[in-house]
Amino acid sequence: MRKSSIVAFSPCASYDASLAVSLDKLIGHFNGWNALVKPGQKVLVKPNLLADAAPEKAVTTHPELVRQVIRGLKSAGASVQVGDSPASAVTLERVWRITGIQEICAAENVPLISFEQSGTKPIERDGFAFAVANAVMEAELIVNLPKIKSHGLTTMTAATKNFYGTIPGYQKAQLHQAYPRPAKFCRLLRAIYDVMPPSFSIADGVIGMEGEGPSNGHPIPLGFLAASPDAIALDLALCQALGVDARRVPYLVDCLTPDEDGKMFDLRGDMPVVKRFLAPAGGAHMLRFIPEPLFRLAAPFAWIRPAFNENCISCGRCVAACPAKALTVEKGRRPVLSPRRCIACCCCHEVCPAHAIRMRSSPLLRLMGVFRDLK
């Protein structure tokens, strides 16, 4: 049984000067920056830098939040650096520049590091083998800055899944191929989180993303920041605030038992009530209800696949990102999918810069989703 952790919320309507005030109020629920970090402590700030998208697209953590977090940590005497590993199909330097992170780090005089160049530490946990960037494992504290978004594979992505970015480079795509089922992939996410150094998560919910997230959805004003030393507790609280059924988030399904006091988390501040937050239309989460022995037999009838629309610019990013080599493309044409190879990992969807991909569910998965919603 999990012990409930503090989760705090603070209203925040924009990324202007009011952000610093809202952040200080949020951190005040944890007794301030000086209570979170010690002088000289080596802190890694880990935003979500999924792709080379401008801040207003709501694909990545807003740079102004990164700036204010850096300032708060430095005010307490921490030694700060910033890093993440974007999708492998995107050039790192371009991500740094377009997301605004490079400019912020230069202005605040903190190192911006490449996980791909820092080396890795091999790790085995709960039957999974993976390698985490040395810069991550050498940190004394990770300040995790997820962007609150919908996600085609996990329904929602926030604090827990943001730690997947500690896996450098193409290894992320290889792990998708090794663990294509949402349930097992999400157990991998939990294993990665479990080996992390101590962490504190601050979720960017000022402007989030709904619909076909995590990169092809639509920005939506959510109007808050949220924080917790426990990423799982934070994600459970975010589900409640957003009106998302936590049972649809595979990495949370075994965390739904309250503690001995009947609480999932210890709330500080006022939890926002978001009137609308659209989850992805795809039903990838339904795949976890198919028993393992039947999974291959059900494959022709239970699938999630990308569909390409007229927005496609034939850039080839989806082909480069596909771990299963299920996509091919010719210049000037839309990609062609090999259905038998597709593993429904959504990697192509994550890196598409043109809103040209929608993850489609098979009729059987759509029907399963309807029946579950009727219960």
C-alpha positions in Angstrom: 0.0 0.0 0.0 1.4 3.4 -1.0 1.7 6.1 1.6 0.0 9.3 0.5 2.3 12.2 -0.4 1.7 16.0 -0.5 0.3 17.3 -3.7 -0.1 21.1 -4.0 -1.8 23.3 -6.5 -1.5 27.0 -7.3 -3.5 29.1 -9.7 -1.5 30.5 -12.6 -3.2 32.0 -15.7 -0.2 33.1 -17.8 3.6 33.0 -18.2 4.1 36.7 -17.4 5.3 38.2 -14.2 2.5 36.4 -12.3 4.2 33.1 -12.8 6.9 33.8 -10.3 4.3 34.7 -7.7 2.3 31.5 -8.4 5.4 29.4 -8.2 6.5 30.9 -4.9 3.0 30.2 -3.5 3.2 26.6 -4.7 6.7 26.0 -3.2 5.5 27.6 0.0 3.3 24.6 0.6 6.7 22.7 0.9 8.2 25.4 3.2 10.1 27.2 0.4 13.1 26.5 -1.8 15.5 26.4 1.2 13.6 23.4 2.5 13.8 21.6 -0.9 17.5 22.0 -1.6 20.7 22.5 0.3 23.5 24.9 -0.6 25.9 23.3 -3.1 23.5 20.4 -3.9 23.8 19.2 -7.5 20.3 19.6 -9.1 19.2 18.6 -12.5 16.2 20.4 -14.0 14.5 18.0 -16.4 11.8 19.7 -18.6 9.8 18.0 -21.3 11.6 18.9 -24.6 9.9 16.3 -26.8 10.4 18.2 -30.1 11.4 21.4 -31.8 8.2 23.2 -31.1 7.7 26.8 -30.1 6.5 27.4 -26.5 3.0 28.6 -27.6 2.4 25.1 -29.2 2.2 23.6 -25.7 4.3 20.6 -26.8 7.2 21.3 -24.3 7.6 22.8 -20.9 7.4 26.6 -21.1 10.8 28.2 -20.9 9.6 30.8 -18.4 8.7 28.1 -15.9 12.2 26.7 -16.4 13.7 30.2 -15.8 11.8 30.7 -12.5 12.6 27.3 -11.2 16.3 27.9 -11.9 16.1 31.2 -10.1 14.4 29.6 -7.1 17.0 26.8 -6.9 19.9 29.2 -7.2 18.4 31.4 -4.5 18.8 28.4 -2.2 22.4 27.9 -3.2 21.9 24.8 -5.5 24.3 24.0 -8.3 21.9 23.8 -11.3 22.1 22.2 -14.7 19.3 21.5 -17.3 18.9 18.5 -19.6 16.6 16.2 -21.5 16.6 13.8 -24.4 14.1 14.6 -27.1 12.7 12.2 -29.7 15.6 10.7 -31.6 14.3 11.9 -35.0 14.8 15.6 -34.0 18.1 17.5 -33.9 19.0 18.4 -30.3 20.4 21.8 -31.1 17.2 22.7 -33.0 15.1 21.6 -30.1 17.1 23.7 -27.7 16.8 26.8 -29.9 13.2 26.7 -30.9 11.8 25.7 -27.5 13.6 28.7 -25.9 15.5 26.6 -23.5 18.9 27.5 -24.9 18.2 31.2 -24.5 17.0 30.8 -20.9 20.0 28.7 -19.8 22.4 31.2 -21.3 20.6 34.1 -19.6 20.6 32.3 -16.3 24.2 31.1 -16.7 23.4 27.4 -16.1 24.8 24.5 -18.2 22.4 22.9 -20.8 23.6 19.3 -21.2 23.1 16.6 -23.8 22.1 13.2 -22.2 23.4 11.6 -25.4 26.9 12.9 -24.8 27.0 12.4 -21.0 27.3 8.6 -21.2 24.9 6.1 -19.6 24.6 3.8 -16.7 23.2 0.3 -17.4 20.4 -0.6 -15.0 18.2 -3.7 -14.4 15.0 -3.3 -12.5 11.8 -5.5 -12.2 12.9 -7.6 -15.2 13.7 -4.6 -17.5 17.1 -3.6 -18.7 17.8 -0.1 -19.8 20.5 2.6 -19.6 20.0 6.0 -18.0 22.1 9.1 -18.7 25.0 9.6 -16.3 24.0 13.2 -15.8 20.7 12.0 -14.4 22.1 9.3 -12.0 24.8 11.6 -10.8 22.3 14.3 -9.7 21.5 14.7 -6.0 18.0 15.9 -6.8 16.0 16.0 -10.0 13.5 18.8 -10.4 11.1 17.3 -12.9 9.1 19.8 -15.0 6.5 17.9 -17.1 4.0 19.5 -19.4 0.4 18.3 -18.8 -0.8 16.8 -22.1 -3.0 14.1 -23.5 -1.2 11.1 -25.0 -2.2 8.5 -27.6 -0.6 5.6 -25.8 -1.0 6.4 -22.1 -4.1 8.8 -22.3 -2.3 11.4 -20.2 1.4 12.3 -19.9 2.7 14.3 -17.0 5.2 13.7 -14.1 5.9 9.9 -14.2 6.2 9.6 -18.0 8.5 12.6 -18.2 11.3 10.5 -16.7 11.3 8.5 -19.9 13.4 11.3 -21.3 16.2 10.3 -19.0 16.8 7.4 -21.5 19.1 8.9 -24.2 18.7 8.8 -27.9 17.4 5.9 -30.0 17.2 3.6 -27.0 13.7 5.1 -26.3 12.4 3.8 -29.6 14.1 0.4 -29.1 12.3 0.0 -25.7 9.0 0.8 -27.4 9.7 -2.0 -29.8 10.8 -4.4 -27.0 7.6 -3.7 -25.0 4.9 -2.8 -27.4 1.9 -3.5 -25.1 0.8 -0.5 -23.1 0.6 -2.4 -19.9 4.2 -3.7 -20.1 5.6 -0.5 -21.4 4.0 1.4 -18.5 5.6 -1.1 -16.1 8.8 -0.1 -17.7 8.0 3.6 -17.0 7.4 2.7 -13.4 10.8 0.8 -13.3 12.6 3.9 -14.7 11.0 6.1 -12.1 11.8 3.8 -9.3 15.6 4.0 -10.0 15.7 7.8 -10.2 17.6 9.8 -7.6 15.3 11.8 -5.2 13.0 14.0 -7.3 10.5 16.8 -7.0 8.0 17.4 -9.8 6.4 20.7 -10.8 3.8 20.3 -13.5 3.3 23.0 -16.2 -0.5 23.3 -16.3 -0.7 27.0 -17.2 -1.4 26.0 -20.9 -1.7 22.2 -21.5 -2.5 20.1 -24.5 -5.7 18.1 -25.2 -6.8 15.9 -28.0 -4.2 14.2 -30.2 -1.3 14.7 -27.8 1.5 14.7 -27.0 2.5 16.8 -30.0 -0.4 17.0 -32.4 -3.2 18.1 -30.0 -4.4 21.6 -29.2 -3.3 24.0 -26.5 -5.8 24.5 -23.8 -5.7 27.0 -20.8 -5.7 24.9 -17.6 -4.6 27.8 -15.4 -2.5 26.1 -12.7 0.8 24.8 -11.5 1.0 21.6 -9.4 3.8 20.0 -7.5 4.8 16.9 -5.4 7.8 15.0 -4.3 5.9 11.9 -5.6 5.3 11.8 -9.3 2.7 9.0 -9.0 0.7 11.0 -6.5 1.0 14.1 -8.6 -0.4 12.2 -11.7 -3.2 10.8 -9.7 -4.2 14.3 -8.5 -3.9 15.6 -12.1 -6.3 12.9 -13.3 -8.8 14.1 -10.7 -8.4 17.7 -11.6 -8.7 17.0 -15.3 -11.6 14.6 -15.1 -9.5 11.8 -16.5 -10.3 8.2 -15.3 -7.0 7.1 -13.8 -7.9 3.5 -14.9 -7.2 4.7 -18.5 -3.6 5.6 -17.6 -1.8 2.3 -17.6 1.1 3.3 -15.4 -1.4 4.3 -12.6 -3.7 1.3 -12.6 -1.9 -0.5 -9.7 -1.7 2.7 -7.7 -5.4 3.3 -7.1 -5.6 1.8 -3.6 -5.9 4.5 -1.0 -3.6 4.5 2.0 -4.7 3.4 5.5 -6.3 6.9 6.0 -8.3 6.4 2.8 -6.3 9.0 0.9 -4.6 8.9 -2.5 -2.7 12.0 -1.8 -2.5 14.8 0.8 -3.9 17.9 -0.9 -2.5 21.4 -0.3 -4.1 24.4 -1.9 -7.3 24.3 -4.0 -7.6 21.7 -6.6 -8.7 23.2 -9.9 -11.8 21.9 -11.7 -11.0 21.7 -15.4 -14.3 21.7 -17.2 -13.0 20.2 -20.4 -9.9 18.1 -21.2 -10.3 15.9 -24.2 -8.3 12.6 -24.2 -7.0 11.2 -27.4 -9.6 9.5 -29.6 -7.5 6.3 -29.9 -8.1 3.4 -27.5 -4.5 2.2 -26.9 -5.3 1.8 -23.2 -7.9 -0.9 -24.1 -5.1 -3.2 -25.3 -4.2 -4.0 -21.7 -7.5 -5.8 -21.3 -6.6 -8.5 -23.8 -4.9 -11.5 -22.1 -1.3 -12.1 -23.1 -2.0 -15.6 -24.7 -4.6 -14.0 -26.9 -2.7 -10.9 -27.8 -1.1 -12.2 -31.1 -4.4 -13.9 -32.1 -6.3 -10.7 -31.5 -3.8 -8.6 -33.5 -5.9 -8.5 -36.7 -8.9 -7.2 -34.8 -7.4 -5.1 -32.0 -4.9 -2.5 -33.2 -3.9 1.1 -33.1 -2.4 2.5 -36.2 -1.4 5.9 -37.6 -3.4 7.5 -40.4 -2.0 10.3 -42.5 -3.9 13.3 -43.7 -3.3 16.1 -46.2 -1.2 18.1 -43.8 1.7 15.7 -44.5 4.9 17.4 -45.7 6.8 14.2 -46.5 9.6 15.3 -44.0 10.4 11.7 -43.1 10.5 12.2 -39.3 7.9 9.5 -38.7 10.0 7.0 -40.7 13.1 7.9 -38.8 11.3 7.6 -35.4 9.6 4.3 -36.1 11.3 1.5 -34.1 9.5 -1.2 -36.0 10.5 0.0 -39.4 6.8 0.0 -40.3 6.8 3.2 -42.4 8.3 4.2 -45.7 8.0 7.4 -47.6 8.8 8.8 -51.0 9.5 12.5 -51.6 6.3 14.4 -52.1 4.0 11.5 -50.9 2.5 10.4 -47.7 4.1 7.6 -45.7 3.0 4.1 -46.4 2.4 1.8 -43.4 3.0 -1.9 -43.1 0.2 -2.9 -40.7 1.8 -6.1 -39.6 5.0 -4.3 -38.4 3.2 -1.5 -36.6 3.4 -1.9 -32.8 1.2 1.1 -31.9 4.0 2.9 -30.0 2.9 6.4 -31.2 6.5 7.4 -31.9 5.5 8.7 -35.4 2.7 10.7 -33.9 5.0 12.2 -31.3 7.5 13.7 -33.8 5.1 14.8 -36.6 5.6 18.6 -37.0 2.6 19.1 -39.3 -0.4 17.6 -37.4 -0.6 15.0 -40.2 -1.0 11.9 -38.1 -4.0 10.6 -36.1 -3.9 7.3 -34.2 -6.9 5.2 -35.3 -8.4 2.4 -33.2 -9.8 -0.8 -34.7 -13.6 -1.2 -34.5 -13.2 -3.9 -31.8 -11.2 -1.5 -29.5 -13.7 1.2 -30.0 -16.5 -1.2 -29.1 -14.6 -2.3 -26.0 -14.2 1.3 -24.9 -17.9 2.0 -25.3 -18.9 -1.0 -23.2 -16.4 -0.1 -20.4 -17.7 3.4 -20.4 -21.3 2.1 -19.9 -20.3 0.2 -16.8 
